[in-house]
Amino acid sequence: MDERVRDHARTLVEWSARIEPDDDVVVEVGEGAHDLGVAVAERLGETGANLLATYRSPEFQRAYLRASDGEFEPNPDYELALYERADSVLILKGSNNTAGSADVPGDVRQAHSKARREIREARLDTDWVSTQHPTRAMAQQAGMAYEAYQDFVYDATLRDWAALADEQATLKDILDDGETVRIRNEGTDLTLDIADRIAVNSAASVAYDSHNLPSGEVFTAPADTAGVVTFDVPMTIQGRRVRDVKLTFKDGVVVDFEADQGADVIAEVLETDGGSRRLGELGIGMNCGVDRVTDNILFDEKMGGTVHLALGRAYDACLPEGQTGNESAVHEDLITTMGEGSLLEVDGETVQADGQSV
């Protein structure tokens, strides 16, 4: 086994999830993440935690959803109880086919997602962490040789996370104290209300309210949005390609949209429920180990010189105690590159120009 796999597992268990002896841990193992699953199981055994493993596969999910009648029992008790009783959930992504569920009908996908809302909330209430094991399918999607993609994944993942947390703390303070964010770029002039919201210093650890490995971003939950934003970074959403999406917001809601590719996917997302036309997240990428677009949102949204916005659910960590943010069955990120001529301003003060912090 590549020793970096064991380093990945150690970082995940010790730094990211902060697993302790006797913790009850659910490990969701992707179809291509077997080696990482083995390394994580070994680390959990050494820690003295309790392990229950489940299987994740787009083709497995496709078979079930396409064979169903589109009617799903809401939040089955046996699955809900699993997450309600877990201390941590470790999600080891590793697909062998990134388009494995692309032909699942949109209405069936939406019905299944809505029927699992309480299960999703119960999982999010744990110390969950999502990470990516490099597979040949992901390398192909990124347009990279497999060995080069492995190097990319581990360069982005095996970092000095404590040092990065210190670097990101300044931006968190600026957003915590701010009331209005304005993003200006080619095809973009967007204003977001962030008053009284809490920014998350996402340093790849639940200790920072951060649930992705790798991470390297600072994010918050806008309360209102107005203007136009263009997302120039191509990506795959629900197994289908999306490119050059343009959203128009008024009073916090998407009132118009267009896309050069994947307009039907964006339409499905927007029509999911009452919260899917609102933003749940504003994120600013700061991980210099992510130096190229790979068509994997776990990495791409962390890339330095980018801003991402998510349609749908807001995270509770961004909200004052007792307040609720945008609620939705979806959380779909879209990314815009902050290149030459771009400005990111907080309360009229320039925080980032031409994609560089000032």
C-alpha positions in Angstrom: 0.0 0.0 0.0 1.2 3.5 -0.8 2.3 5.0 2.5 0.5 8.2 1.6 -2.8 6.3 1.9 -1.9 5.6 5.6 -1.0 9.2 6.0 -4.4 10.2 4.6 -6.1 7.9 7.0 -4.2 9.2 10.0 -5.0 12.8 9.0 -8.7 11.9 8.6 -9.0 10.1 11.9 -6.8 12.2 14.1 -6.9 15.8 12.7 -10.1 16.0 10.8 -12.7 13.8 12.7 -10.9 13.9 16.1 -11.9 10.3 16.8 -11.5 9.1 20.4 -11.6 5.7 22.1 -15.1 4.1 22.2 -16.5 6.6 19.5 -19.2 4.9 17.3 -18.0 5.5 13.7 -19.8 4.9 10.5 -17.4 4.6 7.5 -19.1 5.0 4.1 -16.6 3.4 1.7 -16.8 4.3 -2.0 -16.5 1.5 -4.6 -13.0 2.7 -5.5 -11.8 3.6 -2.0 -11.0 0.1 -0.7 -7.4 0.8 0.2 -8.3 4.0 2.1 -11.1 2.1 3.8 -8.6 -0.5 5.0 -6.2 2.1 6.2 -9.0 4.0 8.1 -10.2 0.7 9.6 -6.7 0.0 10.9 -6.4 3.5 12.4 -9.8 3.2 14.0 -8.8 -0.1 15.5 -5.6 1.4 16.9 -7.6 4.3 18.4 -10.1 1.9 20.1 -13.2 3.2 18.2 -16.2 1.1 17.1 -16.5 0.6 13.3 -19.5 0.0 11.1 -18.8 0.2 7.4 -21.3 0.8 4.5 -20.9 0.8 0.8 -21.2 3.8 -1.6 -21.6 3.3 -5.4 -23.2 5.4 -8.1 -24.1 2.3 -10.1 -25.5 0.6 -7.0 -27.7 3.7 -6.4 -28.6 3.9 -10.1 -29.9 0.3 -10.0 -32.1 0.9 -7.0 -33.5 4.2 -8.2 -34.2 3.2 -11.8 -36.0 0.0 -10.6 -38.1 1.8 -8.1 -41.6 3.2 -8.7 -40.5 6.7 -7.5 -42.3 6.4 -4.2 -40.0 6.2 -1.2 -40.7 5.7 2.5 -39.8 8.9 4.3 -36.7 8.5 6.6 -36.9 4.8 7.3 -36.3 4.2 11.1 -33.5 1.6 10.7 -31.3 4.1 8.7 -32.3 7.1 10.7 -31.3 5.3 13.9 -27.8 4.5 12.5 -26.9 8.2 12.1 -28.7 9.4 15.2 -26.6 7.0 17.3 -23.3 7.6 15.5 -20.6 9.9 16.9 -18.8 10.3 13.5 -19.4 9.5 9.9 -16.4 9.2 7.6 -17.3 9.4 3.9 -14.6 7.9 1.7 -15.4 8.9 -1.9 -13.8 7.0 -4.7 -15.9 6.4 -7.8 -15.0 4.0 -10.6 -17.5 5.8 -13.0 -18.2 9.5 -12.4 -21.3 9.3 -14.6 -22.6 6.1 -13.0 -26.0 7.5 -12.1 -26.4 10.1 -14.9 -29.5 8.5 -16.4 -31.6 8.4 -13.2 -34.7 10.5 -14.0 -34.7 13.9 -12.3 -38.1 13.5 -10.6 -37.0 10.1 -9.1 -33.7 11.6 -7.8 -35.6 14.5 -6.2 -38.2 12.3 -4.6 -35.5 10.1 -3.1 -33.6 13.1 -1.8 -36.7 14.7 -0.2 -37.6 11.4 1.5 -34.2 11.3 3.2 -34.2 14.8 4.7 -34.2 13.7 8.3 -31.5 11.1 7.6 -29.4 13.8 6.0 -29.9 16.1 8.9 -29.0 13.3 11.4 -25.8 12.6 9.5 -24.9 16.3 9.5 -25.4 16.4 13.3 -22.5 14.0 13.7 -18.8 14.9 13.5 -18.9 13.9 9.8 -16.0 14.3 7.3 -15.9 13.7 3.6 -12.7 12.9 1.7 -11.5 11.6 -1.7 -9.4 8.6 -2.5 -7.8 9.0 -6.0 -9.2 6.6 -8.6 -8.5 6.2 -12.3 -12.0 7.5 -13.1 -11.4 10.7 -11.2 -8.0 11.1 -12.9 -9.6 10.7 -16.3 -12.3 13.2 -15.4 -9.5 15.6 -14.4 -7.7 15.0 -17.7 -4.6 13.7 -15.8 -2.5 10.6 -15.8 -3.3 8.4 -12.8 0.1 8.9 -11.0 0.0 12.6 -11.6 -3.6 12.7 -10.1 -2.4 10.8 -7.1 0.3 13.4 -6.5 -2.3 16.2 -6.9 -4.7 14.6 -4.4 -2.0 14.1 -1.7 -0.5 17.5 -2.3 -3.9 19.0 -1.6 -4.7 16.7 1.3 -1.5 16.1 3.3 -0.9 19.7 4.4 0.1 21.6 7.5 -3.5 22.3 8.4 -2.8 24.1 11.6 -0.7 26.6 9.7 -3.4 27.1 7.1 -5.9 27.7 9.8 -3.8 30.5 11.2 -3.6 32.1 7.7 -7.3 31.9 7.1 -8.2 33.4 10.5 -7.8 37.0 9.2 -10.4 36.5 6.5 -12.8 34.9 8.9 -12.5 37.9 11.2 -13.2 40.3 8.3 -16.3 38.3 7.2 -17.6 38.0 10.9 -17.4 41.8 11.3 -18.8 42.5 7.8 -22.3 43.2 6.6 -22.1 43.3 2.8 -20.0 41.4 0.3 -19.8 42.5 -3.3 -18.2 40.4 -6.0 -17.3 42.0 -9.3 -15.9 40.1 -12.3 -16.6 39.6 -16.0 -20.3 38.8 -16.1 -20.7 39.2 -12.4 -21.9 42.0 -10.1 -23.4 40.4 -7.0 -24.1 41.8 -3.6 -24.7 39.5 -0.6 -25.9 40.3 2.9 -23.8 38.6 5.6 -24.7 40.7 8.6 -24.8 38.7 11.9 -23.6 35.6 10.1 -20.6 33.5 11.3 -17.8 32.6 8.9 -16.1 29.2 9.2 -12.4 28.9 9.0 -12.5 25.6 7.1 -9.2 23.9 8.0 -10.2 20.3 7.4 -11.2 19.6 11.0 -14.5 19.3 13.0 -12.7 21.4 15.6 -13.1 24.3 13.1 -16.6 23.3 12.0 -15.0 22.0 8.9 -16.1 18.8 7.3 -14.0 18.3 4.1 -10.6 16.8 3.7 -9.0 18.5 1.8 -10.3 21.9 2.8 -8.8 25.3 2.6 -11.6 27.9 2.4 -13.5 30.4 4.5 -17.2 30.3 4.0 -20.4 31.8 5.4 -24.2 31.8 4.7 -25.6 34.9 3.0 -29.0 36.1 4.2 -29.9 37.9 1.0 -28.6 38.2 -2.5 -29.1 40.6 -5.4 -27.5 40.9 -8.9 -25.9 38.6 -11.5 -23.2 36.0 -11.2 -21.5 33.9 -13.9 -19.8 30.6 -13.1 -17.0 29.9 -15.6 -15.6 26.7 -14.0 -17.0 23.6 -15.6 -18.2 20.8 -13.4 -20.2 17.6 -13.1 -23.5 17.8 -11.1 -25.6 14.6 -10.6 -23.4 12.8 -13.2 -24.0 15.4 -15.9 -21.8 18.2 -17.3 -22.5 21.8 -16.5 -20.7 24.8 -18.0 -20.9 28.6 -18.0 -23.9 29.0 -15.7 -25.4 32.5 -15.2 -27.8 33.2 -12.3 -29.8 36.4 -11.7 -31.0 37.1 -8.2 -33.6 39.4 -6.9 -34.7 39.6 -3.2 -32.5 36.6 -2.5 -34.1 34.3 -5.1 -33.0 33.1 -8.5 -35.4 34.8 -11.0 -33.5 33.8 -14.2 -30.8 31.5 -15.3 -29.0 30.2 -18.4 -26.2 27.8 -19.1 -24.1 27.0 -22.2 -24.3 23.3 -21.1 -26.4 21.5 -18.6 -29.3 24.0 -18.3 -31.6 21.0 -17.6 -29.5 20.0 -14.6 -29.6 23.6 -13.2 -33.4 23.6 -13.7 -33.8 20.4 -11.8 -31.7 21.8 -8.9 -33.7 25.0 -8.8 -37.0 23.1 -8.8 -36.1 20.8 -6.0 -38.0 22.7 -3.2 -38.6 26.1 -1.8 -35.0 26.7 -0.6 -33.2 25.5 -3.8 -33.5 28.9 -5.5 -31.6 30.7 -2.6 -28.0 30.6 -1.7 -26.8 28.6 1.3 -23.1 29.4 1.1 -20.5 31.9 0.0 -17.0 30.4 0.0 -13.6 31.8 -0.8 -10.9 29.2 -1.8 -7.5 29.4 -0.2 -5.8 26.0 -0.7 -2.6 26.6 -2.8 -2.2 22.8 -3.1 -5.2 22.9 -5.5 -3.6 24.4 -8.5 -5.9 23.3 -11.3 -9.5 22.5 -12.1 -10.2 18.8 -11.8 -14.0 18.6 -12.2 -14.3 17.5 -8.6 -16.1 20.0 -6.3 -14.3 18.7 -3.2 -11.0 20.1 -4.6 -12.1 22.8 -7.1 -14.0 24.9 -4.6 -10.9 25.2 -2.4 -8.6 26.5 -5.2 -7.0 29.8 -4.5 -8.3 32.7 -6.6 -11.9 31.3 -6.8 -15.2 32.0 -5.1 -18.0 29.5 -4.9 -21.7 29.9 -4.2 -24.0 27.0 -3.2 -27.7 26.8 -4.1 -29.7 25.3 -1.3 -29.0 24.3 2.3 -27.1 26.6 4.6 -24.9 25.1 7.3 -25.8 25.7 11.0 -22.2 26.6 11.8 -22.7 29.9 10.0 -25.8 30.9 12.0 -26.1 32.5 15.4 -27.6 30.2 18.0 -31.3 29.9 17.7 -31.5 31.1 14.1 -32.2 29.0 11.1 -30.8 29.5 7.6 -31.9 28.5 4.2 -33.3 24.9 4.2 -33.3 22.6 1.2 -32.7 19.0 0.2 -29.8 20.1 -2.0 -26.5 21.9 -1.6 -25.0 22.4 -5.1 -21.8 24.5 -5.4 -20.9 26.5 -8.4 -17.5 28.2 -8.9 -16.3 31.5 -10.5 -12.7 32.3 -11.2 -11.5 35.6 -9.7 -9.0 36.6 -12.4 -7.6 39.8 -13.7 -9.9 42.8 -13.0 -11.9 41.0 -10.4 -12.7 42.5 -7.0 -14.0 41.0 -3.7 -15.2 43.7 -1.3 -16.5 43.6 2.3 -18.3 46.8 3.3 -16.7 48.7 0.5 -13.1 47.7 1.4 -11.2 45.6 -1.1 -10.3 42.2 0.4 -9.2 40.5 -2.8 -8.1 42.0 -6.2 -7.3 40.1 -9.4 -7.7 36.9 -7.4 -5.1 37.8 -4.8 -5.6 38.8 -1.1 -4.6 42.4 -0.4 
